[in-house]
Amino acid sequence: MRKGTRWAAGLALTMVAAACSKSTTTTTSGTTGTTGTTGTSGGTGPVEGSVKISGSSTVLPISQLLAQEFSQQNSAVQISVDGPGTTDGFVLFCKGQTDVNDASRAISDDEVTACQQGGVDYIELPIAYDGITVMTNPANTAVSCLSKADLYALIGPESKGFKNWSDANALDKELGGAGNFPNEPLDLVGPGQESGTWGSFIDLALKDIAGSRGQADDTTRPDYQSSANDNVIIQGIEGSQSSLGWVGFAYAEANAQQVKILGVSPDENKGGEGNADCVTPSRDTIADQTYPLSRTLYIYVNKAKAQDNPALRAFVDFYLTDAGITTGVQQAGYVDLPSDQISKTRSTWSSFEQGA
């Protein structure tokens, strides 16, 4: 069993246990409450059935928390939540094998095609903001801020084979950075290709520079320790004094005593250290999108399954209440959407329900 991360609250410890196992099943118990809040269907009584959720390990703590809360207010519903990664989750979702896919990025064109081929029509529901958080070990005093140029020099496709931080110095200078990384091992750990965080990091940090240099703009360097489990990435950062890696904000913030969270500058033509444009991820900088690696989190719901499954509709109803999309998101460590965006998400779901 993997070592659990250190969340500050008892509720968060439950979330970590879920993330470590990456798969949970909740059999709901308790009493049924009001429509749209606790899962009744059209006010006709308690719902029955099952809901199967898979996908992003980043979104997992939110969905797991809300599944647990839903289970306290409803009977005769089983909810399973799994977190193999956004990409692997879409493979299952587009085959019709799951009801909901948690996603830390928007669905890709290839996945849209796969869902069409699988006969799966879906609803995209933005549910939260996140900031991909770049980290090192607290013992690494040489680095406090990295620009996009720095990140490309260390993690981009042209950095393949770099074993020490200093190996990236020449490329960093070529990109406009200072090129003064320390002569220490570059122990790189991060999400793998099955993870939406991997793809989002490329899009937000690497893609533009790679494209401008005629390099592949859809990949990182391949030679690093990768994992779909955010806890393993945190452990990798803790395990090396000269580590470098990235995860979703909630995991980094929950382990802020064990990792060093780095600021990020949006600059693609100069270094980050000492840069006035350097921004540290926080709820405020993620919410106002000033943090350069901010992104939106989603759930995707299978339309046909939602039409046929009152339990699924009731769970999504609950997900989009204030207790879910606002309080639940905050309790899971992420940033709730602004009110106008929440209204849009609710309107999208309401339009589907009215037509179902």
N, C-alpha and C positions, 0 to 999 in steps of 0.2 A: 504494500500500500504506500502511495506517495505521501510524503510529509505535507500536512495541511498548512496553508498560509495563516497568518496571524491577524484575524479581523478584530476590531476594537469592541465589538458588541456581540452579545450572545446570539442575536438574530443573524448577524453576519457569519458567525461560526457555522451556523446551519447551511448557509450558502456555500461556504468553502467545502464542507463535506459533500455537497452536491457536485461541486466542480471537480473534486478529486475523483469521485466515482464516475462523473459525467453522465450518469443515467439514474433516474429515480422514478418510482411509481407511487402515486398517492391515491389511496382509496378514500374517497371523501366520506365524512361522517358528520352528523350534527343536524341542526334544523334548517329548514328552508325559510328564507326571508323574502324581501320584496323584489319585484321584477326589476331586472337590469342592475341589481346590486349584489344579490346573492345567488342568482342563477336559475330562477324560475323561468319558464318559457311561456310568455304571453299571459302570465298570471293564472295559469291553469293547474299549477301544482309543481312539485319538485321534478326536476329532470333526472333522467337515467341515461347511462351510456358510458362512453369512454372517449378520451381525447389523447391523441398521440402527437407530441411536439419533439422536434429535433432541430439541429443546426448549430448556430453560433455558441461557442463557449463564453463569449463576451456577454451575450444577451441571456445566457442560461440563468444567472442569479436572479434576474428580474422575473423570468417566467417561472422559475422554481418557487420563488417567494409567493407569487400570486397564485400558483397552483395550491400551495399550502393554505393560504388564506381562503381561497375558494372552497377548499375541502372542509374548512371549519364551519361552513354555513350551508352546505349542501350534502345530500345523501345520494347513494347509488350511482356515483360517477367515479370512474378511475381515470387519472391523468398521469401519463408517463412523460418525463422530460429528459432529453438526451442532448449532449453537447459535443458531437464529434467535429464541429467546425461548419461554417457557413456553406462552403463548397460541397463538402460531403453531405450536408443536410439537404441541399438542393437536388442532389442525385436521387435521394429517397423521395423527396417531395414531388419532383417532376415525374416520378413513376407512380404517384398516387399512393405511396406507402405510408405517408404521414399526413396529419391534418393541418399542421402549422409548421412553418420553417422560421426559426429565429435567424436573423441575418444582421451582420455587422457592416454590411455594404448593400447597395442596391443589386438586384438581380442582373446578371450579365446577359449579353445578347445570346450567347451560346445556351445559357440556361433558359432563356425565353423560348428558344427553339426546342430545347429538350422538353419543356412543359407542353408546348404545342403538340409535339410528337407523342407525348404521353397522354394527351387528352385532358390535361390539367389546366383549368382556368382558375385564376387566383386574384386575391385582393391584396394590394400593397398598403401596409399601414405603418407610417413612421411613428415611433413610440418614445424616443429619447435621443439625447445627444451624448456623445462620448468624445474623448480626446486620446488619440494614440499616444502613449506616454513612453518616452525614451529614458532609459535608466542605465546607471552604472553602479558599481559598488561604492559605498561611502568612503572606502579607503582611497579611491581614485580622486585625488585632489587636483589633478592636472586639467580636469574637464568640468565645466559647469553649464556650458551652452554650446549647442551645435547648430550650425546653419544647414539649410538643405544641401548646400555645396559640400559641407563636411559629411553629412549623412550619405551622400552619393559616393564620396571618396572612400568611405568605410564599408558601406553595405551594398552599393550599386553593382551592376554587372561587371564593371571594369576593375573591381577590387578583388576579384577571385584570386585566391592564393596568398593574399596579404595575411601574414601570421602575427605581426606586431602592429600596434597603432601607427608607429613611425613609417611603416611600409606605405601608408596612404599619403605621406607628406607631399611627394612630388605631384601626385594627381590633385591633391587639395590645392596646392599652389597654382596649378594649371587652371583650376576652376575659379581662382581668385581668393581662396582661403589663405590662412597664415602658414599652413604646412608645418606646424610645430607640435604635432602629436607626440606623446612620450614613447620612448623605446621600451614598451612593455607589451606583454602578450595581449593580442586582441581576441579575447574569449567571447565570441559572439553567440548569442542565443536568442531565438525569436520564434514566432509562429511559422508553421509550414504551409505548403500550398493548399492544404485542405481548409485553411482558415481565411475567413473574410478579412481579418486584421492584416494578414499578409498582403492581400490585394489592395486594401485601402492604403496601407503604408506606401506601396509602390505608387499609387495614383497621387497621393498627397505629397510625397517627399522626393521621389526618384524619377517619375515618368518624364517630366518636362526636360530635365537635364539630359536624360538618356536619349530622348528623341532628338534633341538639338545636337548631340554628338554622334548621331548615326548608330546608336546602340539599341539593343532590344529594350523596349520601353514597358515590358510587361513582366519583369522579373527582378529579383535581387541576385546577389551572388549566391551560388548554390552550396558553398562549402562552409556551413555553420551548423550548430546544434539546433535542430528544429523540433517543435512539439506543438500539438494542438491543445495541450493542457497548460493554461496560464500559470498554474502552480509550479509546474516543472520549470518554466521560464524564470519565475521569481527565484526558485532555488538555484538556478544557474547563475543568476546575478549575485546572489549571496555567496556562491561558492568560489568566486574568483575576484581578486582585488582589482583586476583590470578588465572586468567584464563590460559588455555592451549589449543591450537588448531592448525590446519594446513589447508592451501589452496594452490592454484597455485601461482607462484611467482608474476604475474602481479597484482593480487588483493592485496597481502601483500605490495608490493612496492608502489602501488598507495595510500595506507593508512598508510604509514610508520610513519606519525605524530600521528596516533591514536593507533598503535600497536607497540610492541617491537619484532623485528625479531631476532630469536635466531640462533646462530651458531650450527652446527651439526658435531659431530665427528663420523667417521666410526667404532670406536672401539666397539666391542661386549663384552669385558671383563674388561672394566674400565669406569669410569665416564667421562663426557665431560668437567666439569668446570675446567678451568686451563689447559686443554689438548692442547698440541702444535698442534695436528692434527685437531683442531676445524676449520671448514670452514663456513663462512657466505655466503649465497646465493647472487650472483650478476650475471650480464650478463656474466662476464668473467669466473667465477667459474662454472657456468652452461654450458657455451659453451665448456670449456675444460674438463668438466666432473669431476673436482676435488671436486665439491660439492656432498656429498654422496647421496643426494636424487634427483639427476638429472634424467630426463626421456625424452622420445620422444613423441611428439603429432602427431596425424594422422587425415587424412580424409579417409573414405572408400566409394567408389563409386560403385553403382550397375551397372554392365556391360551392362545388357540388356537394362536398362533404358537409359544409356548413348548412346547406339547404336541407340535407337529409338528417342532420344530427343536432337535436335541440341542445345537447350537452355542450357541443362545440360552440354554438351560438351564445349560449349562456356564459360560457367562460370568456369569450371575446368581449361580450357585454361588460363583464366584471373588469376585464383587463383595461377597458377604456373609461372606467369610472375614475373619479378623483382619487379613490383609494388605490387604484392601480397605476394609471398613467402619470400621476403626480407623486403621491405619497410612496407608492411601491417603488417607483423608479429611484426616488431619492434614498429610500432605505437600502436599496441594493447598491448604492454608491455612484449612481449615474446622474445625469443632469436632465431635468424635466424640460420638455419643449415649451416654448412660449405659448401663451393662451391662444393666439390666432392659429398656430400650427396644431395645437390640440383640437381646436374646433374643426379644422380641415380633416384631421384623422377621423374624428367622430362622425363628421358628415359623410365621409366616404363609406364608413361602415353602416351608417344609418340608411344611406341610399340603397345599399345592397339588401339590408334586411327588409326594407319596404317593398322591394321587388321580388324577394324570395318567396 
